Amino acid sequence: MKIGHRAAALVATAGLAVGAIAIAPSAGASNPTAAKAALGNKPIAAVLTSDGNTFDTNWGDYDIVTEAALAVLAAKPNSKVGVITKGGTAITVFAPTDRAFQRLVTSLTGKTPKTERAAFAAVASLGIPTVEKVLLYHVIPGATITSKQALKANGANLRTALGSTLHVAVYAGPEISLWDKDRNARNPRVILAKVDINKGNKQIAHGIDRVLRPVDLPPAYHG
């Protein structure tokens, strides 16, 4: 399945310069790595690939984002996405589940892919430069943000590895919502049942139920 012309707006408007990324504490987020030198150096990449990085029928894990990162690094070995392999560098990753990518493809094409492989193929058809930029929008460099800290971060603006920002909103429940650049589509939410992936290390991740959008897409692409 290819996304085709209905994703033209995403491909065209996602032309944001990646540029140089300064690994520094993010605005609105604390960086506990300085105070907790005991944090380990296991990289997020090791966690993502620990299951053999193969497609399966579990839409609640992270096969598609893993394959997307591997595809970018295969095409561009020096991509900033490679920070996920450098366990000594503090980052926080908001990792979309496979279901999140399925929802993205549905909103872009009007068709729901039946398998993870089909969903990945649709995402990959956007092209490596666009996939790279989308992935970088999910990375907060320079900060190890735990779920406990995130729940106290209402109103924070986090600077992403892409250079643009995410806004954090915390609601009763509790619920953590991440406001991206698409102001009409439903904002991704942190899956608190799967918090602190790679806990105890400088690189930490949190599952989210939608793919963060680095651009404001036309109404036809909302879902």
VEXMIGU-109666 format. One record per atom (N, C-alpha, C): x, y, z. Coordinates in nm, 3 decimals, always signed. Layout:
       xx       yy       zz
        X        Y        Z
...
END
This chain:
       xx       yy       zz
   +0.084   -0.119   +0.000
   +0.000   +0.000   +0.000
   +0.089   +0.124   +0.000
   +0.058   +0.218   -0.088
   +0.132   +0.343   -0.091
   +0.041   +0.456   -0.048
   +0.097   +0.553   +0.018
   +0.017   +0.666   +0.063
   -0.022   +0.753   -0.055
   +0.068   +0.772   -0.151
   +0.033   +0.841   -0.273
   +0.000   +0.988   -0.255
   -0.089   +1.039   -0.346
   -0.112   +1.184   -0.352
   -0.178   +1.240   -0.229
   -0.251   +1.159   -0.153
   -0.320   +1.214   -0.036
   -0.221   +1.254   +0.073
   -0.097   +1.208   +0.063
   +0.005   +1.249   +0.160
   +0.094   +1.360   +0.106
   +0.057   +1.417   -0.008
   +0.141   +1.520   -0.069
   +0.165   +1.636   +0.026
   +0.062   +1.670   +0.103
   +0.077   +1.783   +0.196
   +0.181   +1.753   +0.303
   +0.184   +1.629   +0.351
   +0.282   +1.593   +0.453
   +0.422   +1.595   +0.396
   +0.439   +1.539   +0.277
   +0.570   +1.535   +0.215
   +0.619   +1.676   +0.184
   +0.530   +1.760   +0.137
   +0.569   +1.895   +0.098
   +0.598   +1.984   +0.217
   +0.512   +1.976   +0.318
   +0.526   +2.068   +0.430
   +0.621   +2.019   +0.538
   +0.666   +1.893   +0.527
   +0.759   +1.842   +0.627
   +0.903   +1.876   +0.592
   +0.925   +1.964   +0.499
   +1.059   +2.000   +0.459
   +1.126   +2.092   +0.558
   +1.134   +2.048   +0.682
   +1.197   +2.126   +0.788
   +1.343   +2.089   +0.796
   +1.431   +2.184   +0.811
   +1.574   +2.155   +0.817
   +1.607   +2.080   +0.945
   +1.677   +1.969   +0.930
   +1.718   +1.894   +1.047
   +1.825   +1.971   +1.123
   +1.928   +2.017   +1.053
   +2.031   +2.102   +1.114
   +2.109   +2.030   +1.222
   +2.194   +2.104   +1.287
   +2.273   +2.050   +1.397
   +2.191   +2.050   +1.524
   +2.201   +1.944   +1.600
   +2.124   +1.930   +1.723
   +2.217   +1.942   +1.842
   +2.194   +2.041   +1.923
   +2.274   +2.056   +2.045
   +2.214   +1.969   +2.154
   +2.291   +1.878   +2.207
   +2.242   +1.791   +2.314
   +2.250   +1.871   +2.443
   +2.138   +1.929   +2.480
   +2.130   +2.014   +2.599
   +1.995   +1.993   +2.663
   +1.979   +2.026   +2.793
   +1.850   +2.007   +2.859
   +1.740   +2.080   +2.786
   +1.626   +2.013   +2.774
   +1.513   +2.070   +2.703
   +1.442   +2.174   +2.787
   +1.384   +2.272   +2.718
   +1.309   +2.374   +2.789
   +1.190   +2.311   +2.859
   +1.172   +2.343   +2.985
   +1.058   +2.292   +3.059
   +1.079   +2.154   +3.116
   +1.193   +2.092   +3.092
   +1.216   +1.957   +3.143
   +1.345   +1.954   +3.223
   +1.343   +1.886   +3.334
   +1.464   +1.874   +3.414
   +1.551   +1.765   +3.357
   +1.677   +1.767   +3.390
   +1.770   +1.666   +3.342
   +1.834   +1.598   +3.463
   +1.773   +1.489   +3.511
   +1.822   +1.423   +3.632
   +1.950   +1.346   +3.610
   +1.997   +1.334   +3.484
   +2.117   +1.254   +3.462
   +2.238   +1.314   +3.533
   +2.241   +1.445   +3.550
   +2.354   +1.508   +3.618
   +2.357   +1.469   +3.766
   +2.236   +1.454   +3.822
   +2.226   +1.422   +3.965
   +2.232   +1.272   +3.989
   +2.204   +1.194   +3.885
   +2.202   +1.049   +3.900
   +2.304   +0.986   +3.807
   +2.429   +0.995   +3.844
   +2.536   +0.944   +3.759
   +2.528   +0.792   +3.744
   +2.451   +0.728   +3.831
   +2.442   +0.582   +3.828
   +2.353   +0.531   +3.715
   +2.286   +0.619   +3.645
   +2.202   +0.575   +3.536
   +2.285   +0.500   +3.433
   +2.226   +0.391   +3.380
   +2.299   +0.307   +3.286
   +2.309   +0.364   +3.146
   +2.387   +0.299   +3.063
   +2.414   +0.345   +2.927
   +2.352   +0.254   +2.820
   +2.254   +0.174   +2.858
   +2.189   +0.089   +2.759
   +2.107   +0.176   +2.665
   +2.131   +0.168   +2.533
   +2.059   +0.255   +2.440
   +1.917   +0.208   +2.412
   +1.834   +0.301   +2.375
   +1.696   +0.268   +2.337
   +1.695   +0.168   +2.222
   +1.790   +0.180   +2.129
   +1.794   +0.089   +2.014
   +1.803   -0.056   +2.058
   +1.875   -0.082   +2.166
   +1.890   -0.220   +2.214
   +1.756   -0.276   +2.261
   +1.672   -0.191   +2.318
   +1.540   -0.234   +2.364
   +1.449   -0.258   +2.244
   +1.452   -0.165   +2.149
   +1.362   -0.175   +2.034
   +1.391   -0.298   +1.948
   +1.517   -0.338   +1.942
   +1.553   -0.452   +1.857
   +1.564   -0.583   +1.934
   +1.533   -0.581   +2.063
   +1.553   -0.700   +2.146
   +1.462   -0.817   +2.111
   +1.351   -0.789   +2.040
   +1.260   -0.898   +2.003
   +1.287   -0.949   +1.862
   +1.402   -0.910   +1.806
   +1.436   -0.955   +1.672
   +1.390   -0.859   +1.564
   +1.329   -0.747   +1.606
   +1.276   -0.643   +1.517
   +1.209   -0.701   +1.392
   +1.108   -0.784   +1.418
   +1.028   -0.841   +1.309
   +0.883   -0.800   +1.327
   +0.810   -0.795   +1.217
   +0.668   -0.763   +1.224
   +0.591   -0.881   +1.282
   +0.487   -0.851   +1.360
   +0.406   -0.956   +1.420
   +0.260   -0.912   +1.420
   +0.179   -0.973   +1.504
   +0.037   -0.938   +1.510
   +0.003   -0.858   +1.635
   +0.104   -0.819   +1.710
   +0.082   -0.740   +1.831
   +0.092   -0.592   +1.797
   -0.022   -0.526   +1.783
   -0.024   -0.385   +1.745
   +0.012   -0.293   +1.861
   +0.036   -0.350   +1.977
   +0.068   -0.269   +2.093
   +0.217   -0.252   +2.119
   +0.301   -0.312   +2.033
   +0.445   -0.293   +2.054
   +0.502   -0.194   +1.951
   +0.632   -0.204   +1.921
   +0.700   -0.093   +1.852
   +0.780   -0.138   +1.731
   +0.726   -0.234   +1.655
   +0.797   -0.287   +1.540
   +0.812   -0.185   +1.428
   +0.707   -0.107   +1.403
   +0.710   -0.015   +1.290
   +0.807   +0.101   +1.314
   +0.805   +0.157   +1.435
   +0.899   +0.265   +1.463
   +1.043   +0.212   +1.460
   +1.063   +0.086   +1.502
   +1.196   +0.026   +1.497
   +1.243   +0.013   +1.353
   +1.157   -0.042   +1.267
   +1.194   -0.060   +1.127
   +1.214   +0.074   +1.058
   +1.135   +0.174   +1.096
   +1.151   +0.308   +1.038
   +1.288   +0.365   +1.073
   +1.329   +0.350   +1.200
   +1.460   +0.400   +1.242
   +1.572   +0.325   +1.170
   +1.559   +0.193   +1.158
   +1.660   +0.115   +1.089
   +1.670   +0.154   +0.942
   +1.556   +0.182   +0.879
   +1.556   +0.223   +0.738
   +1.627   +0.356   +0.719
   +1.602   +0.449   +0.811
   +1.668   +0.580   +0.802
   +1.819   +0.563   +0.819
   +1.861   +0.484   +0.918
   +2.004   +0.469   +0.944
   +2.075   +0.389   +0.834
   +2.001   +0.300   +0.769
   +2.060   +0.226   +0.656
   +2.085   +0.320   +0.539
   +1.993   +0.413   +0.517
   +2.006   +0.509   +0.407
   +2.098   +0.625   +0.441
   +2.098   +0.664   +0.569
   +2.176   +0.780   +0.614
   +2.246   +0.744   +0.744
   +2.361   +0.675   +0.737
   +2.429   +0.630   +0.859
   +2.464   +0.741   +0.957
   +2.477   +0.864   +0.909
   +2.512   +0.976   +0.996
   +2.390   +1.056   +1.042
   +2.271   +1.002   +1.021
   +2.149   +1.072   +1.062
   +2.147   +1.095   +1.212
   +2.087   +1.205   +1.253
   +2.070   +1.234   +1.395
   +1.983   +1.129   +1.465
   +1.909   +1.050   +1.388
   +1.832   +0.940   +1.446
   +1.924   +0.842   +1.517
   +2.050   +0.838   +1.478
   +2.148   +0.748   +1.538
   +2.172   +0.772   +1.685
   +2.119   +0.883   +1.740
   +2.136   +0.908   +1.883
   +2.075   +0.796   +1.967
   +1.977   +0.724   +1.913
   +1.914   +0.615   +1.988
   +2.008   +0.498   +2.008
   +2.122   +0.498   +1.941
   +2.222   +0.391   +1.959
   +2.333   +0.433   +2.053
   +2.331   +0.556   +2.101
   +2.438   +0.611   +2.185
   +2.389   +0.620   +2.329
   +2.401   +0.511   +2.401
   +2.342   +0.501   +2.533
   +2.395   +0.599   +2.636
   +2.512   +0.656   +2.612
   +2.567   +0.753   +2.706
   +2.508   +0.891   +2.692
   +2.428   +0.912   +2.587
   +2.365   +1.042   +2.562
   +2.221   +1.039   +2.612
   +2.187   +1.128   +2.702
   +2.052   +1.131   +2.759
   +1.950   +1.177   +2.655
   +1.845   +1.099   +2.639
   +1.732   +1.138   +2.555
   +1.604   +1.079   +2.613
   +1.493   +1.139   +2.577
   +1.362   +1.080   +2.604
   +1.293   +1.062   +2.469
   +1.242   +0.942   +2.445
   +1.175   +0.911   +2.319
   +1.028   +0.884   +2.346
   +0.942   +0.949   +2.270
   +0.800   +0.916   +2.272
   +0.777   +0.823   +2.153
   +0.757   +0.694   +2.183
   +0.754   +0.590   +2.080
   +0.611   +0.553   +2.042
   +0.571   +0.579   +1.918
   +0.436   +0.540   +1.875
   +0.425   +0.388   +1.865
   +0.315   +0.335   +1.910
   +0.290   +0.192   +1.894
   +0.262   +0.161   +1.747
   +0.262   +0.034   +1.715
   +0.226   -0.006   +1.578
   +0.085   +0.040   +1.544
   -0.006   +0.033   +1.642
   -0.143   +0.079   +1.619
   -0.146   +0.229   +1.586
   -0.055   +0.304   +1.648
   -0.048   +0.448   +1.619
   -0.015   +0.472   +1.472
   +0.078   +0.393   +1.418
   +0.112   +0.408   +1.277
   -0.002   +0.361   +1.187
   -0.073   +0.257   +1.228
   -0.189   +0.213   +1.152
   -0.292   +0.326   +1.143
   -0.313   +0.395   +1.255
   -0.407   +0.507   +1.256
   -0.360   +0.620   +1.167
   -0.228   +0.645   +1.166
   -0.175   +0.751   +1.080
   -0.201   +0.718   +0.934
   -0.173   +0.595   +0.894
   -0.194   +0.555   +0.755
   -0.341   +0.566   +0.718
   -0.429   +0.526   +0.809
   -0.572   +0.537   +0.782
   -0.612   +0.682   +0.759
   -0.559   +0.773   +0.841
   -0.596   +0.914   +0.827
   -0.541   +0.974   +0.698
   -0.427   +0.922   +0.651
   -0.366   +0.976   +0.529
   -0.423   +0.916   +0.402
   -0.470   +0.792   +0.408
   -0.514   +0.723   +0.287
   -0.663   +0.693   +0.282
   -0.727   +0.691   +0.399
   -0.866   +0.650   +0.404
   -0.881   +0.499   +0.408
   -0.769   +0.428   +0.407
   -0.770   +0.282   +0.411
   -0.688   +0.234   +0.531
   -0.735   +0.129   +0.597
   -0.667   +0.077   +0.714
   -0.583   -0.044   +0.679
   -0.451   -0.037   +0.693
   -0.367   -0.153   +0.663
   -0.397   -0.267   +0.760
   -0.400   -0.386   +0.708
   -0.438   -0.503   +0.789
   -0.319   -0.565   +0.861
   -0.199   -0.534   +0.816
   -0.081   -0.592   +0.879
   +0.020   -0.482   +0.911
   +0.110   -0.511   +1.004
   +0.216   -0.416   +1.038
   +0.306   -0.391   +0.917
   +0.332   -0.494   +0.840
   +0.417   -0.479   +0.723
   +0.355   -0.381   +0.623
   +0.224   -0.391   +0.604
   +0.156   -0.300   +0.511
   +0.158   -0.157   +0.564
   +0.142   -0.143   +0.696
   +0.147   -0.010   +0.756
   +0.286   +0.051   +0.740
   +0.389   -0.031   +0.762
   +0.525   +0.018   +0.746
   +0.552   +0.058   +0.601
   +0.506   -0.022   +0.506
   +0.527   +0.009   +0.364
   +0.466   +0.143   +0.329
   +0.348   +0.170   +0.385
   +0.282   +0.298   +0.359
   +0.362   +0.414   +0.417
   +0.412   +0.394   +0.539
   +0.494   +0.498   +0.602
   +0.623   +0.518   +0.523
   +0.686   +0.409   +0.483
   +0.812   +0.417   +0.410
   +0.796   +0.488   +0.276
   +0.676   +0.480   +0.218
   +0.653   +0.543   +0.089
   +0.657   +0.696   +0.097
   +0.655   +0.750   +0.219
   +0.671   +0.894   +0.235
   +0.811   +0.939   +0.197
   +0.907   +0.848   +0.201
   +1.045   +0.881   +0.169
   +1.129   +0.897   +0.294
   +1.256   +0.862   +0.283
   +1.347   +0.866   +0.398
   +1.356   +1.004   +0.462
   +1.369   +1.114   +0.386
   +1.380   +1.245   +0.450
   +1.261   +1.278   +0.539
   +1.141   +1.246   +0.494
   +1.022   +1.275   +0.574
   +1.015   +1.184   +0.695
   +1.042   +1.055   +0.678
   +1.041   +0.962   +0.791
   +1.144   +1.005   +0.895
   +1.261   +1.047   +0.851
   +1.364   +1.093   +0.942
   +1.315   +1.210   +1.027
   +1.253   +1.307   +0.963
   +1.207   +1.426   +1.034
   +1.095   +1.392   +1.133
   +1.006   +1.301   +1.093
   +0.900   +1.259   +1.184
   +0.960   +1.190   +1.306
   +1.058   +1.103   +1.284
   +1.122   +1.033   +1.397
   +1.191   +1.131   +1.490
   +1.263   +1.229   +1.435
   +1.334   +1.326   +1.518
   +1.236   +1.409   +1.602
   +1.114   +1.423   +1.553
   +1.013   +1.498   +1.628
   +0.966   +1.423   +1.752
   +1.003   +1.295   +1.761
   +0.965   +1.213   +1.876
   +1.076   +1.201   +1.980
   +1.188   +1.269   +1.957
   +1.303   +1.259   +2.046
   +1.328   +1.391   +2.118
   +1.341   +1.385   +2.251
   +1.376   +1.502   +2.333
   +1.522   +1.484   +2.374
   +1.615   +1.559   +2.315
   +1.756   +1.540   +2.347
   +1.795   +1.604   +2.479
   +1.891   +1.542   +2.546
   +1.950   +1.601   +2.665
   +1.874   +1.582   +2.794
   +1.765   +1.507   +2.793
   +1.686   +1.492   +2.915
   +1.634   +1.350   +2.930
   +1.646   +1.296   +3.051
   +1.587   +1.166   +3.085
   +1.461   +1.196   +3.166
   +1.347   +1.196   +3.099
   +1.221   +1.236   +3.163
   +1.142   +1.112   +3.203
   +1.133   +1.086   +3.331
   +1.058   +0.971   +3.379
   +0.908   +1.000   +3.375
   +0.829   +0.896   +3.387
   +0.683   +0.915   +3.389
   +0.642   +1.000   +3.508
   +0.710   +0.982   +3.620
   +0.678   +1.061   +3.739
   +0.702   +1.209   +3.713
   +0.811   +1.240   +3.646
   +0.838   +1.379   +3.612
   +0.739   +1.432   +3.510
   +0.705   +1.349   +3.413
   +0.612   +1.391   +3.309
   +0.476   +1.427   +3.368
   +0.434   +1.352   +3.470
   +0.305   +1.380   +3.533
   +0.304   +1.514   +3.607
   +0.423   +1.568   +3.633
   +0.434   +1.697   +3.701
   +0.473   +1.808   +3.604
   +0.468   +1.778   +3.474
   +0.519   +1.872   +3.374
   +0.409   +1.945   +3.298
   +0.291   +1.959   +3.359
   +0.183   +2.028   +3.289
   +0.226   +2.169   +3.247
   +0.206   +2.197   +3.119
   +0.241   +2.329   +3.067
   +0.381   +2.340   +3.012
   +0.463   +2.235   +3.026
   +0.601   +2.240   +2.977
   +0.605   +2.237   +2.825
   +0.703   +2.303   +2.767
   +0.730   +2.297   +2.624
   +0.864   +2.228   +2.605
   +0.863   +2.114   +2.537
   +0.982   +2.034   +2.517
   +1.037   +2.056   +2.377
   +1.164   +2.090   +2.368
   +1.226   +2.109   +2.238
   +1.271   +1.973   +2.184
   +1.229   +1.940   +2.064
   +1.259   +1.811   +2.005
   +1.390   +1.813   +1.927
   +1.435   +1.695   +1.889
   +1.557   +1.684   +1.809
   +1.540   +1.741   +1.670
   +1.416   +1.763   +1.629
   +1.390   +1.827   +1.500
   +1.410   +1.978   +1.508
   +1.401   +2.030   +1.630
   +1.418   +2.174   +1.649
   +1.290   +2.245   +1.688
   +1.175   +2.184   +1.661
   +1.047   +2.241   +1.701
   +1.005   +2.186   +1.836
   +0.892   +2.230   +1.888
   +0.855   +2.196   +2.025
   +0.728   +2.112   +2.035
   +0.714   +2.048   +2.150
   +0.592   +1.978   +2.191
   +0.543   +2.044   +2.320
   +0.413   +2.051   +2.336
   +0.356   +2.104   +2.459
   +0.298   +1.989   +2.539
   +0.324   +1.988   +2.669
   +0.276   +1.883   +2.758
   +0.154   +1.933   +2.835
   +0.047   +1.856   +2.830
   -0.073   +1.888   +2.908
   -0.109   +1.766   +2.991
   -0.125   +1.785   +3.122
   -0.157   +1.675   +3.212
   -0.299   +1.695   +3.264
   -0.381   +1.591   +3.251
   -0.520   +1.598   +3.293
   -0.547   +1.498   +3.405
   -0.662   +1.513   +3.468
   -0.703   +1.419   +3.571
   -0.717   +1.281   +3.510
   -0.688   +1.181   +3.590
   -0.698   +1.045   +3.540
   -0.596   +0.951   +3.600
   -0.461   +0.981   +3.589
   -0.404   +1.094   +3.515
   -0.389   +1.060   +3.367
   -0.372   +1.166   +3.286
   -0.353   +1.151   +3.143
   -0.254   +1.256   +3.096
   -0.157   +1.213   +3.018
   -0.059   +1.305   +2.963
   -0.083   +1.317   +2.813
   -0.110   +1.438   +2.768
   -0.133   +1.465   +2.627
   -0.017   +1.545   +2.571
   +0.026   +1.511   +2.450
   +0.134   +1.583   +2.384
   +0.076   +1.660   +2.266
   +0.086   +1.790   +2.272
   +0.030   +1.875   +2.167
   +0.135   +1.895   +2.059
   +0.107   +1.844   +1.939
   +0.200   +1.859   +1.829
   +0.159   +1.976   +1.740
   +0.210   +1.981   +1.617
   +0.185   +2.096   +1.530
   +0.054   +2.086   +1.454
   -0.010   +1.970   +1.457
   -0.139   +1.956   +1.392
   -0.248   +1.987   +1.493
   -0.310   +2.103   +1.479
   -0.402   +2.153   +1.582
   -0.543   +2.096   +1.573
   -0.572   +2.018   +1.471
   -0.707   +1.966   +1.456
   -0.719   +1.816   +1.484
   -0.614   +1.741   +1.454
   -0.616   +1.598   +1.483
   -0.603   +1.574   +1.633
   -0.654   +1.461   +1.680
   -0.645   +1.429   +1.822
   -0.499   +1.413   +1.864
   -0.461   +1.479   +1.972
   -0.323   +1.475   +2.017
   -0.286   +1.338   +2.074
   -0.161   +1.295   +2.053
   -0.115   +1.168   +2.111
   -0.118   +1.174   +2.263
   -0.141   +1.059   +2.323
   -0.140   +1.045   +2.468
   -0.036   +0.942   +2.509
   +0.028   +0.969   +2.620
   +0.127   +0.875   +2.674
   +0.053   +0.755   +2.733
   +0.100   +0.636   +2.701
   +0.038   +0.514   +2.752
   +0.102   +0.483   +2.888
   +0.035   +0.522   +2.992
   +0.094   +0.511   +3.126
   +0.108   +0.367   +3.173
   +0.041   +0.274   +3.106
   +0.056   +0.133   +3.142
   +0.189   +0.078   +3.092
   +0.258   +0.155   +3.005
   +0.385   +0.110   +2.949
   +0.491   +0.218   +2.970
   +0.498   +0.269   +3.090
   +0.587   +0.381   +3.117
   +0.732   +0.336   +3.135
   +0.820   +0.432   +3.121
   +0.962   +0.414   +3.153
   +1.025   +0.292   +3.087
   +1.012   +0.284   +2.956
   +1.081   +0.181   +2.880
   +1.231   +0.209   +2.891
   +1.308   +0.106   +2.924
   +1.453   +0.120   +2.948
   +1.480   +0.195   +3.078
   +1.395   +0.176   +3.175
   +1.407   +0.243   +3.305
   +1.544   +0.218   +3.367
   +1.598   +0.321   +3.430
   +1.726   +0.310   +3.496
   +1.843   +0.348   +3.408
   +1.813   +0.387   +3.282
   +1.917   +0.426   +3.188
   +1.900   +0.571   +3.146
   +2.005   +0.626   +3.086
   +2.000   +0.766   +3.043
   +1.904   +0.786   +2.928
   +1.883   +0.680   +2.851
   +1.787   +0.686   +2.742
   +1.660   +0.614   +2.785
   +1.550   +0.687   +2.783
   +1.423   +0.633   +2.832
   +1.316   +0.660   +2.727
   +1.214   +0.576   +2.724
   +1.107   +0.594   +2.625
   +0.971   +0.574   +2.690
   +0.871   +0.633   +2.628
   +0.732   +0.618   +2.671
   +0.647   +0.590   +2.547
   +0.561   +0.491   +2.556
   +0.471   +0.461   +2.446
   +0.365   +0.568   +2.430
   +0.329   +0.597   +2.305
   +0.220   +0.690   +2.277
   +0.124   +0.627   +2.177
   -0.002   +0.671   +2.180
   -0.106   +0.604   +2.101
   -0.135   +0.668   +1.966
   -0.063   +0.774   +1.931
   -0.073   +0.838   +1.800
   +0.068   +0.879   +1.758
   +0.088   +0.898   +1.629
   +0.216   +0.950   +1.579
   +0.213   +1.102   +1.588
   +0.317   +1.160   +1.648
   +0.327   +1.305   +1.656
   +0.347   +1.364   +1.517
   +0.275   +1.470   +1.489
   +0.280   +1.531   +1.356
   +0.357   +1.663   +1.362
   +0.468   +1.672   +1.289
   +0.549   +1.794   +1.295
   +0.497   +1.908   +1.209
   +0.386   +1.884   +1.138
   +0.327   +1.989   +1.055
   +0.175   +1.988   +1.074
   +0.112   +2.099   +1.041
   -0.034   +2.111   +1.051
   -0.094   +2.068   +0.918
   -0.153   +1.948   +0.916
   -0.209   +1.895   +0.793
   -0.349   +1.949   +0.766
   -0.391   +1.952   +0.640
   -0.528   +1.994   +0.607
   -0.630   +1.901   +0.673
   -0.755   +1.948   +0.688
   -0.860   +1.869   +0.754
   -0.878   +1.729   +0.697
   -0.853   +1.710   +0.568
   -0.874   +1.579   +0.506
   -0.786   +1.471   +0.565
   -0.680   +1.511   +0.634
   -0.583   +1.415   +0.686
   -0.603   +1.386   +0.835
   -0.710   +1.436   +0.894
   -0.729   +1.417   +1.037
   -0.807   +1.288   +1.064
   -0.769   +1.222   +1.174
   -0.837   +1.099   +1.208
   -0.809   +1.057   +1.349
END
